Amino acid sequence: MTEKRQVVLVTGSAKGIGREIALKLADQAVAVGVHGREMSPAAEAVAAEIQKRGAEGRIFAGDLTDEREAARVIGEVEAAFGRIDILVNTVGPMLVRRWEETDGEDWQAQFTGNVLTALHSMQAVLPGMRQRKRGRIVNLGYSRVEQIQGYTTIAPYAAAKTALLILTRSAARSEAPHGITVNMVSPGLMEGGVLPADQNIPAGRLGTFADVAAAVAFLVSDEAAYITGTNIIVAGGWKL
């Protein structure tokens, strides 16, 4: 198990999967940055729970679709905690709409929200990680991110997440010599999430946020130091 000395930033961690990941990683961290687009009672509650778990929890707000805003957020976390050892990017809006009813703005928004938010955060955090010769980055995909096929209702989202996987593996190749791993965790059908008609899950249940957080916790641990560029599908065998 990784020593409880890590400084963590989880983007989009005021609620949902991001919240669960932030709380999970608080068990192995000295400090966890809670991020939201703006300050909110939900983010404050996450920070308070992190404090209860023995780590310092602090909120950092900003719009990661803006490159300068993302750099500011990363800079504020590094100024507050001294560094960032682990970055988990969970920001990723999902548009459910038939492809023929989408327009250019829809596609742009999906790529901006799912790809550029991660790109901006990664580019801002990597200089410090390279200097220290160590770092862990995990991006969130979705369970069918490696399946190149047609989607009638989530085409822009699916395309954006596949682009994010390409970015993840590109960064993994370039950063491995610096002791930095870059991986993806891809959730399937989740409790409380968007559920399609086909819910034939071999595992017999929907996934939980805790299932996803456990996979992230492994990838950022010392035990996973030689794992980079991988995509862990957390879907109970759905759509295999």
Secondary structure by P-SEA (a helix, b strand, c coil): ccccbbbbbbccccccaaaaaaaaacccccbbbbbcccccaaaaaaaaaaaaacbbbbbbbcccccaaaaaaaaaaaaaacccccbbbbcbbbbbbcccccccaaaaaaaaaaccaaaaaaaaaaaaaaaaaccbbbbbbbcccccccccccccaaaaaaaaaaaaaaaaaaaaaccccbbbbbbbbcccccccccccccccccccccaaaaaaaaaaaacccccccccbbbbccccccc
